[in-house]
Amino acid sequence: MRLTDIIAPVVYGTGRQDVMMPARIPRPVVSEAFAARPLRVRHPGVLAALLVRLIRSSHPAILAAFMCLTVTGPIFGQTHGKSVREQLLFDFGWRFHLGDAASVEGDFGYGAHASFAKAGDAAGPAKPDFNDSSLNDEDVRSHGYKPIGRRFPKTTIGWYRRTFIVPEGDKGKRLTLKFDGVFRDCVVWLNGHFLGRNLSGYNEFSFDITDYLKYGGKNVVVVRVDASQYEGWFYEGAGIYRHVWLLKTAPLHIPLYGTFVTTETAEPASGWSRVNIETTILNENDARVSCMLVSAATGEDGAVVGRGSSDILNLAPNEQRNLRQSIVVSNPRLWSIESPQLYKLVSTIHSGQDTVDRAETPFGIRTVRFDKDSGLFLNGKPVKIKGVCCHQDHAGVGSALPDGLQYFRIRKLKEMGCNAYRTSHNPPTPELLEACDRLGMLVMDENRLMGSTPEPAGQLQELILRDRNHPSVMIWSLGNEEWWIQNNETGRNIARSLKRVQKEFDPSRLCTFAADNGDHYEGVNSVVDVRGVNYIGRGDIDKYHRDHPDQPLLGSEEASTYCTRGIYANDTLNGFISDYDVNAPGYGSLAEPWWKYCAARKWMAGAFVWTGFDYRGEPSPYDWPCISSHFGIVDVCGFPKNNFYYYQSWWSDIDVLHLAPHWNWSGRVGQPIDVWCQSNCDSVELSFNGRSLGRKIMEPNSHLQWKVAYEPGTLEARGWRKSRTIRSRVETTGEPAAIGLTPDRSAIRADGEDVCVVEVNALDREGREIATAESLIRFEIEGDGTIIGVGNGNPSSHEPDKYLAGGYRRKLFGGKCQVIIQAGRRAGGVSLKAFSEGLKTATLRIKTETSGQRPFVSE
């Protein structure tokens, strides 16, 4: 490395090194970063301090010449010792057993022993020498199939137990156990010591476990989870359903989420951007230490685009220091929906001749601005929010989604033209935001429960600290439909307190609240920066805008249209509802009316549809035995309903010409069938069996309809768009003859985590998909991989999503079902075989490619 490579980048430093202790100090644990090549720097005491001053005051060329004359070794220290920061996956090797919320004996005696009386005096499974042979080896992600709550005491308590070894070489480090999400109220012990309790089912939590560890020997961590009290009114899952991590740092380190990156860019974008950095350094040594912070911004190719360094710092024992730096990046590549360019901040702490910590923080350079008259601007360009609200569950896996499934879901939404995602109604898993960062999806990041006491306000603070570096996050939501407080003084006061928390920990963004109170202003709406509207039919939103013209508005929740994929008449017996856009609750709207309203108003920043995906629970408008919602634009598997093509027509710029319904109507010859065409063509002509049924002009943000007397044959649409001709057809198919298997990807990583999502269809002899097929399909898998779940989108299906003993199978619904395959750790491939009586067997080969596994704590 040339000396000028280190010194020459333009760096602006504020010179501030204030001790800035937050009102509620983040738990002193490690930053989420992967170990990478350390920055090779060295500082020889007084000379280093002199060089820092030169960097801030001298012309780069003069400084470089000075360095060439006076320095014979690398500046800012060559690394003699490695950075000790590690992040190890802790998901594997858990043993599990159900407890009993109504029986002390059935709950391993929990509550009958004074487990919190003396340190290390735990009982039952929390006791280190407990005989856990009765606990099974069921994977932590595979038991989401039992009812929970106070009415089901025998399946509502879960005990998790895991042993692990910490090497002797880790003595002197700080070790932290971090849980990304456990549903819900849980107690954690380590080696018999009570570590703490966490109430939220969605916020992450962590414990510094350094003092409790046995180095070189067996350690036992135990988690008791009590899901008897749910938080939402929808399926939430239970137990340890998100990642668990073991984190290691030196005593001198950047604590968890101790780095905050914001960017400044001119609108329209100029030839530079300023990256502002706040970094917290914590000294957990028993002695005073001297150190230096070096911050480097790198592009996606790893090239350094800017660098800054601090003065020499002297930190007392247990002192926490907050540093502010600023780096100018020339010709930045901006993060956008179309081109989600990412940068990385590499923060290194140097002490003596060692690099003692190295943290990486992905970020994007972009500007987000809400305008009261013109809506949302991203990088100075107007963007209409074409968003969806989503819960976090998926067919086959419940709430415990593998990371790859997060990407699958965001890709499916982007295919529709969606550009924004609301995390309804809770903090999301970190991997969802990573997918949004990488794929280009804006996010409304939502708090779970409004409150200003330490527990609920602390949950908002932790959400903001964790997520504030994600470029996809455009706005914070303080809450959702808080009926008892949103219109009164109590709600206003709580909102003010939460807004103060938000502005303290992220002044770079605005806040909103998802309010279902129409044109009401007093209360929470009078506090938030951007008014969030849940359902335009709740009140006169035009009047609200006239009365409060200085407050930007967005639709935080819209539509709630009812549809069941592939069904074209309401069926109360089976719990189905028509897939035509004709059913909505009284408070909601069909797809077309709300979008036409929103599209016609420049001041409305856009809106989020309820919902993107169907989700378990809340089976409105039907009750049990229906078990799933009907609100989704796609079903729980991600298979599109007809409204998918409506939104795709008007939210994307791709050519769309979609006909519905299918054309298999046995027993209905001569009866009229409603034919809908979703398209963004200027005009469309429909033909049946070669006979024209007329050409119609497409009104913007609408659809076209014909009545066609049924007989077997072919419906064909011909559309004209921008001087192009587009064609589409549906036709009567034959009887099922074979099985079709279509993977979302042909190759996945052999890392024990990656997934392939396979669509399964029934085909006739001509290879055409049969939309009405209901065949039962059985599955077998060969190679190093496993089936982790199946689904078909049927909102009333009670078929298992998991077969833990093998023998996976699923009936087709609307001609489709889905299989989710997870790779093992050996490269090569896996083969999925699908069987059904009377159908030709199908085999799908999926390549599993050699891949470096994420570091993990071995079982």
NORCORFEN-V944002 format. One record per residue. OMEGA is omega as a letter, one per 30 degrees, with the letter a starting at -180 (* if undefined). D_CENTER is the distance of its C-alpha to the mean C-alpha in Angstrom with 1 decimal. Layout:
omega=OMEGA d_center=D_CENTER
omega=OMEGA d_center=D_CENTER
This chain:
omega=l d_center=38.5
omega=l d_center=40.9
omega=a d_center=41.4
omega=l d_center=40.8
omega=a d_center=37.3
omega=a d_center=36.5
omega=a d_center=38.4
omega=a d_center=38.5
omega=a d_center=35.1
omega=a d_center=35.4
omega=l d_center=34.0
omega=l d_center=34.4
omega=l d_center=34.3
omega=a d_center=34.7
omega=a d_center=36.7
omega=l d_center=35.0
omega=a d_center=34.4
omega=l d_center=34.1
omega=a d_center=33.1
omega=a d_center=30.3
omega=l d_center=29.4
omega=a d_center=26.6
omega=l d_center=27.7
omega=a d_center=25.5
omega=l d_center=25.3
omega=l d_center=22.0
omega=a d_center=22.6
omega=l d_center=24.4
omega=a d_center=22.4
omega=l d_center=21.1
omega=l d_center=18.7
omega=l d_center=15.8
omega=l d_center=17.7
omega=l d_center=19.2
omega=l d_center=23.0
omega=a d_center=24.6
omega=a d_center=28.1
omega=l d_center=29.4
omega=a d_center=30.9
omega=a d_center=34.6
omega=a d_center=36.3
omega=l d_center=39.3
omega=a d_center=41.0
omega=l d_center=44.7
omega=a d_center=44.9
omega=a d_center=46.9
omega=l d_center=46.5
omega=l d_center=42.7
omega=l d_center=43.0
omega=a d_center=45.4
omega=l d_center=43.1
omega=l d_center=40.2
omega=l d_center=42.7
omega=l d_center=43.8
omega=a d_center=40.3
omega=a d_center=40.0
omega=a d_center=43.5
omega=l d_center=44.8
omega=a d_center=44.7
omega=a d_center=42.8
omega=l d_center=45.8
omega=a d_center=48.1
omega=a d_center=45.7
omega=l d_center=45.2
omega=l d_center=49.0
omega=a d_center=49.4
omega=a d_center=47.0
omega=a d_center=48.8
omega=a d_center=52.0
omega=a d_center=51.0
omega=a d_center=48.2
omega=l d_center=48.9
omega=l d_center=45.6
omega=l d_center=41.9
omega=l d_center=40.9
omega=l d_center=38.4
omega=l d_center=38.9
omega=a d_center=38.7
omega=l d_center=36.3
omega=l d_center=38.5
omega=a d_center=35.9
omega=l d_center=32.4
omega=a d_center=29.4
omega=a d_center=28.6
omega=l d_center=24.8
omega=l d_center=23.0
omega=a d_center=19.6
omega=l d_center=20.2
omega=a d_center=18.0
omega=a d_center=19.5
omega=a d_center=18.1
omega=l d_center=21.4
omega=l d_center=24.7
omega=l d_center=24.0
omega=a d_center=26.8
omega=l d_center=26.2
omega=l d_center=28.6
omega=l d_center=28.5
omega=a d_center=30.5
omega=a d_center=32.2
omega=a d_center=31.6
omega=a d_center=35.2
omega=l d_center=37.1
omega=a d_center=37.7
omega=a d_center=39.2
omega=a d_center=36.3
omega=l d_center=33.8
omega=l d_center=35.6
omega=a d_center=37.7
omega=a d_center=34.9
omega=l d_center=36.5
omega=a d_center=40.0
omega=a d_center=39.9
omega=a d_center=39.7
omega=a d_center=36.6
omega=a d_center=36.0
omega=a d_center=39.7
omega=a d_center=40.0
omega=l d_center=37.6
omega=a d_center=37.0
omega=l d_center=38.7
omega=a d_center=36.0
omega=l d_center=36.9
omega=a d_center=35.9
omega=l d_center=32.9
omega=l d_center=32.1
omega=a d_center=35.5
omega=a d_center=35.3
omega=l d_center=38.1
omega=l d_center=36.9
omega=a d_center=37.7
omega=a d_center=34.4
omega=l d_center=35.9
omega=l d_center=35.1
omega=a d_center=31.3
omega=a d_center=30.0
omega=a d_center=27.9
omega=a d_center=25.3
omega=a d_center=22.0
omega=a d_center=19.5
omega=a d_center=17.1
omega=l d_center=19.9
omega=l d_center=21.5
omega=a d_center=19.4
omega=a d_center=22.4
omega=l d_center=24.7
omega=a d_center=25.2
omega=l d_center=24.5
omega=a d_center=25.9
omega=a d_center=29.4
omega=a d_center=31.1
omega=a d_center=29.9
omega=a d_center=30.9
omega=a d_center=31.4
omega=a d_center=27.8
omega=l d_center=26.0
omega=l d_center=26.5
omega=l d_center=25.0
omega=l d_center=26.5
omega=a d_center=24.8
omega=a d_center=27.0
omega=l d_center=26.7
omega=l d_center=29.2
omega=a d_center=28.8
omega=l d_center=31.1
omega=a d_center=30.9
omega=l d_center=33.4
omega=a d_center=36.3
omega=l d_center=35.3
omega=l d_center=32.4
omega=a d_center=35.0
omega=l d_center=34.7
omega=l d_center=31.0
omega=a d_center=28.4
omega=a d_center=26.1
omega=l d_center=23.1
omega=a d_center=21.2
omega=l d_center=17.6
omega=l d_center=15.6
omega=l d_center=11.8
omega=l d_center=12.4
omega=l d_center=15.6
omega=g d_center=16.6
omega=a d_center=18.8
omega=a d_center=21.9
omega=l d_center=22.6
omega=a d_center=25.4
omega=l d_center=25.3
omega=l d_center=28.5
omega=a d_center=29.4
omega=l d_center=32.9
omega=a d_center=34.0
omega=l d_center=32.9
omega=l d_center=30.8
omega=a d_center=27.8
omega=a d_center=26.3
omega=l d_center=24.5
omega=a d_center=21.1
omega=a d_center=20.8
omega=l d_center=17.3
omega=a d_center=15.2
omega=l d_center=11.9
omega=l d_center=12.9
omega=l d_center=13.5
omega=a d_center=17.2
omega=l d_center=19.5
omega=l d_center=23.3
omega=a d_center=25.7
omega=a d_center=27.6
omega=a d_center=30.1
omega=a d_center=33.1
omega=a d_center=32.7
omega=l d_center=32.5
omega=a d_center=35.2
omega=a d_center=35.3
omega=a d_center=36.5
omega=a d_center=36.4
omega=l d_center=34.2
omega=a d_center=31.7
omega=l d_center=30.3
omega=a d_center=27.1
omega=l d_center=26.9
omega=l d_center=24.4
omega=a d_center=25.5
omega=l d_center=23.0
omega=a d_center=24.3
omega=a d_center=22.3
omega=l d_center=25.4
omega=l d_center=24.0
omega=l d_center=21.0
omega=a d_center=19.0
omega=l d_center=18.1
omega=a d_center=20.2
omega=l d_center=17.9
omega=a d_center=17.1
omega=a d_center=15.1
omega=l d_center=16.1
omega=l d_center=18.0
omega=l d_center=18.5
omega=a d_center=16.6
omega=l d_center=13.5
omega=a d_center=11.2
omega=l d_center=12.6
omega=a d_center=15.9
omega=l d_center=17.4
omega=a d_center=21.0
omega=a d_center=21.3
omega=l d_center=24.7
omega=l d_center=26.3
omega=l d_center=29.8
omega=l d_center=31.1
omega=a d_center=31.0
omega=l d_center=27.3
omega=a d_center=24.5
omega=a d_center=22.8
omega=a d_center=19.1
omega=l d_center=17.5
omega=l d_center=21.0
omega=l d_center=20.4
omega=a d_center=19.7
omega=l d_center=19.9
omega=a d_center=20.8
omega=l d_center=22.6
omega=a d_center=25.5
omega=l d_center=26.4
omega=l d_center=29.3
omega=f d_center=28.9
omega=a d_center=29.7
omega=l d_center=28.6
omega=a d_center=31.5
omega=a d_center=32.1
omega=l d_center=30.4
omega=l d_center=27.5
omega=l d_center=27.6
omega=l d_center=24.9
omega=a d_center=25.3
omega=l d_center=24.4
omega=a d_center=24.7
omega=l d_center=24.9
omega=l d_center=25.8
omega=a d_center=28.2
omega=l d_center=29.2
omega=l d_center=32.4
omega=l d_center=32.6
omega=l d_center=35.8
omega=a d_center=39.0
omega=l d_center=40.7
omega=a d_center=40.4
omega=l d_center=38.7
omega=a d_center=38.8
omega=l d_center=35.9
omega=l d_center=34.5
omega=l d_center=31.0
omega=a d_center=30.5
omega=a d_center=27.4
omega=l d_center=26.9
omega=a d_center=24.6
omega=l d_center=24.2
omega=a d_center=23.2
omega=l d_center=21.3
omega=l d_center=24.7
omega=a d_center=25.1
omega=l d_center=27.9
omega=l d_center=28.4
omega=l d_center=28.5
omega=a d_center=29.4
omega=l d_center=30.3
omega=l d_center=31.5
omega=a d_center=33.1
omega=l d_center=34.3
omega=l d_center=37.8
omega=a d_center=38.7
omega=l d_center=37.3
omega=a d_center=39.1
omega=l d_center=37.0
omega=l d_center=38.7
omega=l d_center=37.5
omega=l d_center=34.2
omega=l d_center=34.1
omega=a d_center=30.8
omega=l d_center=31.2
omega=a d_center=29.0
omega=l d_center=29.7
omega=l d_center=29.1
omega=l d_center=29.4
omega=a d_center=29.2
omega=l d_center=29.1
omega=l d_center=30.1
omega=l d_center=28.5
omega=l d_center=30.8
omega=a d_center=29.8
omega=l d_center=26.1
omega=a d_center=23.7
omega=l d_center=21.5
omega=l d_center=17.8
omega=l d_center=17.6
omega=a d_center=16.0
omega=a d_center=18.7
omega=a d_center=18.9
omega=a d_center=15.8
omega=a d_center=18.1
omega=l d_center=16.9
omega=l d_center=19.3
omega=l d_center=19.4
omega=l d_center=21.3
omega=a d_center=23.3
omega=a d_center=24.9
omega=l d_center=27.9
omega=a d_center=30.2
omega=l d_center=33.8
omega=a d_center=36.4
omega=l d_center=39.9
omega=a d_center=39.7
omega=l d_center=36.2
omega=a d_center=32.6
omega=l d_center=31.3
omega=l d_center=27.6
omega=a d_center=25.3
omega=l d_center=21.7
omega=a d_center=19.4
omega=l d_center=17.0
omega=l d_center=15.3
omega=l d_center=15.8
omega=l d_center=16.8
omega=a d_center=20.1
omega=l d_center=19.9
omega=l d_center=21.2
omega=a d_center=19.9
omega=l d_center=22.8
omega=a d_center=23.3
omega=a d_center=26.9
omega=a d_center=28.8
omega=a d_center=30.7
omega=l d_center=28.5
omega=a d_center=24.9
omega=l d_center=22.1
omega=l d_center=23.0
omega=a d_center=20.8
omega=l d_center=23.0
omega=a d_center=26.0
omega=a d_center=25.4
omega=l d_center=24.9
omega=l d_center=21.7
omega=l d_center=21.5
omega=l d_center=18.1
omega=a d_center=17.6
omega=l d_center=14.5
omega=l d_center=13.2
omega=l d_center=12.1
omega=l d_center=10.1
omega=a d_center=10.2
omega=a d_center=8.1
omega=l d_center=11.1
omega=l d_center=12.6
omega=l d_center=16.3
omega=a d_center=17.7
omega=a d_center=15.2
omega=a d_center=14.5
omega=a d_center=11.6
omega=a d_center=11.9
omega=l d_center=9.9
omega=a d_center=10.9
omega=a d_center=8.8
omega=l d_center=10.8
omega=l d_center=9.9
omega=l d_center=6.4
omega=l d_center=8.7
omega=a d_center=11.2
omega=l d_center=9.6
omega=l d_center=8.8
omega=l d_center=12.3
omega=l d_center=13.8
omega=l d_center=13.0
omega=l d_center=14.3
omega=l d_center=17.3
omega=a d_center=18.1
omega=l d_center=18.2
omega=l d_center=15.1
omega=a d_center=14.2
omega=a d_center=12.0
omega=l d_center=9.2
omega=a d_center=9.9
omega=a d_center=7.8
omega=f d_center=11.0
omega=a d_center=12.4
omega=l d_center=10.8
omega=a d_center=8.8
omega=l d_center=5.1
omega=a d_center=4.9
omega=a d_center=5.5
omega=l d_center=4.9
omega=l d_center=1.6
omega=l d_center=4.2
omega=l d_center=6.7
omega=l d_center=6.6
omega=l d_center=7.1
omega=a d_center=9.6
omega=a d_center=11.3
omega=l d_center=11.6
omega=l d_center=12.5
omega=l d_center=10.5
omega=a d_center=11.3
omega=l d_center=9.3
omega=a d_center=11.1
omega=a d_center=9.8
omega=l d_center=11.7
omega=a d_center=14.0
omega=a d_center=15.0
omega=a d_center=18.8
omega=l d_center=21.2
omega=a d_center=23.9
omega=l d_center=25.7
omega=a d_center=27.0
omega=a d_center=25.6
omega=a d_center=23.1
omega=l d_center=21.1
omega=l d_center=21.7
omega=l d_center=20.7
omega=l d_center=17.3
omega=l d_center=16.7
omega=a d_center=18.1
omega=l d_center=16.0
omega=a d_center=12.8
omega=l d_center=14.4
omega=a d_center=15.7
omega=a d_center=12.5
omega=a d_center=10.6
omega=l d_center=13.7
omega=a d_center=14.0
omega=l d_center=11.1
omega=a d_center=13.1
omega=a d_center=10.5
omega=a d_center=10.8
omega=a d_center=14.1
omega=l d_center=15.0
omega=l d_center=14.7
omega=a d_center=15.4
omega=a d_center=17.8
omega=a d_center=17.8
omega=l d_center=18.4
omega=l d_center=21.8
omega=a d_center=23.7
omega=a d_center=26.9
omega=a d_center=29.2
omega=a d_center=28.7
omega=a d_center=27.2
omega=a d_center=30.7
omega=a d_center=32.7
omega=l d_center=33.6
omega=l d_center=31.5
omega=l d_center=28.3
omega=a d_center=29.5
omega=l d_center=30.2
omega=l d_center=26.9
omega=l d_center=25.1
omega=a d_center=27.4
omega=l d_center=26.6
omega=l d_center=22.8
omega=l d_center=23.3
omega=l d_center=25.4
omega=a d_center=22.8
omega=a d_center=20.3
omega=l d_center=23.0
omega=a d_center=24.1
omega=l d_center=20.9
omega=l d_center=19.6
omega=a d_center=22.6
omega=a d_center=21.1
omega=l d_center=19.0
omega=l d_center=20.2
omega=l d_center=19.2
omega=l d_center=19.5
omega=a d_center=19.8
omega=a d_center=19.2
omega=l d_center=22.9
omega=a d_center=24.7
omega=l d_center=28.1
omega=a d_center=29.3
omega=l d_center=31.6
omega=a d_center=31.8
omega=a d_center=31.6
omega=a d_center=32.8
omega=a d_center=30.4
omega=a d_center=26.7
omega=a d_center=26.9
omega=a d_center=29.7
omega=a d_center=27.5
omega=a d_center=24.2
omega=a d_center=24.2
omega=l d_center=22.8
omega=l d_center=23.9
omega=a d_center=21.2
omega=l d_center=23.0
omega=l d_center=22.1
omega=a d_center=24.6
omega=a d_center=27.4
omega=a d_center=29.8
omega=a d_center=29.7
omega=a d_center=32.0
omega=a d_center=33.5
omega=l d_center=30.7
omega=l d_center=33.2
omega=l d_center=35.4
omega=a d_center=32.7
omega=l d_center=32.1
omega=a d_center=35.9
omega=a d_center=36.3
omega=a d_center=33.5
omega=a d_center=33.5
omega=a d_center=32.1
omega=l d_center=28.7
omega=a d_center=26.0
omega=l d_center=24.5
omega=l d_center=21.4
omega=a d_center=20.8
omega=l d_center=17.9
omega=a d_center=18.5
omega=l d_center=20.9
omega=a d_center=22.5
omega=l d_center=21.8
omega=l d_center=23.9
omega=l d_center=24.9
omega=l d_center=25.1
omega=a d_center=25.4
omega=l d_center=24.9
omega=l d_center=28.4
omega=a d_center=30.4
omega=l d_center=32.9
omega=l d_center=34.6
omega=a d_center=33.6
omega=a d_center=34.3
omega=a d_center=34.4
omega=a d_center=35.7
omega=l d_center=32.8
omega=l d_center=30.1
omega=l d_center=29.4
omega=a d_center=29.4
omega=l d_center=30.4
omega=l d_center=28.0
omega=l d_center=30.1
omega=a d_center=28.6
omega=a d_center=31.2
omega=l d_center=29.7
omega=l d_center=27.9
omega=a d_center=28.3
omega=a d_center=30.7
omega=a d_center=28.2
omega=a d_center=26.1
omega=l d_center=27.0
omega=a d_center=27.2
omega=a d_center=25.2
omega=a d_center=28.1
omega=a d_center=29.5
omega=a d_center=26.5
omega=l d_center=25.4
omega=l d_center=29.1
omega=a d_center=29.3
omega=a d_center=26.2
omega=a d_center=27.3
omega=a d_center=30.8
omega=a d_center=29.9
omega=a d_center=29.2
omega=l d_center=28.5
omega=a d_center=25.6
omega=a d_center=22.5
omega=a d_center=21.0
omega=l d_center=19.0
omega=l d_center=16.1
omega=l d_center=17.3
omega=f d_center=17.1
omega=l d_center=15.4
omega=l d_center=13.6
omega=l d_center=13.7
omega=a d_center=16.3
omega=l d_center=15.4
omega=a d_center=17.7
omega=l d_center=20.0
omega=a d_center=21.5
omega=l d_center=23.7
omega=g d_center=25.3
omega=a d_center=28.0
omega=l d_center=29.1
omega=l d_center=29.1
omega=g d_center=29.5
omega=l d_center=29.9
omega=a d_center=27.1
omega=a d_center=23.9
omega=l d_center=21.2
omega=l d_center=20.5
omega=a d_center=22.0
omega=a d_center=20.0
omega=l d_center=17.6
omega=l d_center=18.4
omega=a d_center=17.6
omega=a d_center=18.2
omega=l d_center=16.2
omega=a d_center=16.7
omega=l d_center=15.8
omega=a d_center=19.5
omega=l d_center=20.5
omega=a d_center=22.8
omega=l d_center=25.4
omega=l d_center=23.6
omega=a d_center=21.1
omega=l d_center=24.2
omega=a d_center=25.2
omega=l d_center=22.1
omega=l d_center=22.2
omega=a d_center=25.8
omega=l d_center=25.3
omega=a d_center=21.9
omega=l d_center=22.5
omega=l d_center=25.6
omega=l d_center=26.0
omega=a d_center=29.0
omega=l d_center=28.3
omega=a d_center=31.1
omega=l d_center=30.1
omega=l d_center=32.6
omega=g d_center=32.2
omega=l d_center=33.2
omega=a d_center=34.2
omega=l d_center=38.0
omega=a d_center=38.8
omega=l d_center=40.8
omega=l d_center=43.4
omega=a d_center=46.0
omega=l d_center=45.3
omega=l d_center=47.7
omega=a d_center=49.0
omega=a d_center=46.4
omega=l d_center=44.4
omega=l d_center=40.7
omega=l d_center=38.4
omega=l d_center=36.9
omega=l d_center=34.0
omega=l d_center=33.1
omega=a d_center=29.8
omega=l d_center=30.5
omega=l d_center=30.5
omega=l d_center=34.0
omega=l d_center=36.9
omega=a d_center=38.9
omega=l d_center=38.8
omega=l d_center=41.7
omega=l d_center=41.4
omega=l d_center=43.8
omega=a d_center=44.6
omega=l d_center=46.6
omega=a d_center=47.7
omega=a d_center=48.8
omega=l d_center=47.3
omega=l d_center=46.0
omega=l d_center=45.8
omega=a d_center=43.8
omega=l d_center=41.7
omega=a d_center=40.2
omega=l d_center=36.5
omega=l d_center=35.9
omega=l d_center=32.7
omega=l d_center=29.7
omega=l d_center=31.7
omega=l d_center=32.5
omega=l d_center=35.8
omega=l d_center=37.6
omega=l d_center=40.7
omega=a d_center=42.6
omega=l d_center=43.7
omega=a d_center=46.1
omega=l d_center=44.7
omega=a d_center=46.4
omega=l d_center=45.0
omega=a d_center=44.3
omega=l d_center=41.9
omega=l d_center=40.3
omega=l d_center=39.7
omega=l d_center=38.2
omega=a d_center=39.2
omega=l d_center=37.5
omega=a d_center=38.4
omega=l d_center=35.9
omega=l d_center=37.1
omega=l d_center=40.1
omega=l d_center=38.2
omega=a d_center=38.8
omega=a d_center=36.0
omega=l d_center=36.6
omega=a d_center=34.9
omega=l d_center=36.4
omega=a d_center=36.0
omega=l d_center=38.9
omega=a d_center=40.3
omega=l d_center=39.4
omega=l d_center=41.4
omega=l d_center=40.9
omega=a d_center=38.1
omega=a d_center=39.4
omega=l d_center=36.6
omega=l d_center=32.9
omega=l d_center=30.5
omega=a d_center=27.5
omega=a d_center=25.0
omega=l d_center=22.2
omega=l d_center=19.1
omega=a d_center=20.3
omega=a d_center=23.7
omega=l d_center=22.8
omega=a d_center=20.1
omega=l d_center=20.3
omega=a d_center=22.5
omega=a d_center=20.4
omega=a d_center=20.1
omega=a d_center=16.4
omega=a d_center=15.9
omega=l d_center=16.1
omega=l d_center=18.1
omega=a d_center=17.7
omega=l d_center=21.3
omega=a d_center=22.6
omega=a d_center=26.0
omega=l d_center=28.8
omega=a d_center=32.5
omega=l d_center=34.8
omega=a d_center=38.4
omega=l d_center=41.1
omega=l d_center=40.3
omega=l d_center=36.7
omega=l d_center=35.4
omega=a d_center=32.5
omega=a d_center=33.8
omega=a d_center=31.7
omega=a d_center=33.6
omega=l d_center=33.6
omega=a d_center=32.9
omega=l d_center=33.8
omega=a d_center=32.8
omega=l d_center=31.2
omega=a d_center=31.5
omega=l d_center=29.5
omega=a d_center=30.5
omega=l d_center=28.9
omega=a d_center=30.9
omega=a d_center=29.9
omega=l d_center=27.5
omega=a d_center=24.5
omega=l d_center=23.6
omega=a d_center=22.6
omega=l d_center=19.8
omega=l d_center=19.7
omega=l d_center=21.3
omega=l d_center=21.0
omega=l d_center=22.8
omega=l d_center=21.4
omega=a d_center=24.5
omega=l d_center=23.7
omega=a d_center=26.9
omega=l d_center=26.7
omega=l d_center=27.4
omega=l d_center=27.3
omega=l d_center=25.4
omega=a d_center=22.1
omega=l d_center=23.1
omega=a d_center=26.5
omega=l d_center=26.6
omega=a d_center=30.2
omega=a d_center=29.6
omega=a d_center=31.1
omega=l d_center=27.9
omega=l d_center=28.8
omega=l d_center=27.7
omega=l d_center=29.5
omega=l d_center=28.7
omega=a d_center=27.8
omega=l d_center=28.6
omega=a d_center=29.4
omega=l d_center=26.1
omega=a d_center=24.1
omega=l d_center=21.3
omega=l d_center=21.3
omega=a d_center=18.5
omega=l d_center=20.1
omega=a d_center=19.0
omega=l d_center=21.1
omega=a d_center=23.5
omega=l d_center=24.6
omega=a d_center=27.7
omega=l d_center=27.6
omega=l d_center=29.6
omega=l d_center=28.2
omega=l d_center=27.6
omega=l d_center=29.4
omega=l d_center=28.3
omega=a d_center=31.3
omega=a d_center=31.3
omega=l d_center=34.5
omega=a d_center=35.9
omega=l d_center=39.4
omega=a d_center=41.3
omega=l d_center=38.6
omega=a d_center=38.6
omega=l d_center=36.4
omega=l d_center=33.5
omega=l d_center=32.3
omega=l d_center=29.2
omega=l d_center=29.1
omega=a d_center=25.8
omega=l d_center=26.3
omega=a d_center=24.7
omega=l d_center=25.0
omega=a d_center=26.0
omega=l d_center=23.1
omega=l d_center=23.0
omega=l d_center=21.2
omega=l d_center=19.0
omega=a d_center=21.5
omega=l d_center=21.5
omega=a d_center=24.0
omega=a d_center=26.3
omega=* d_center=27.1
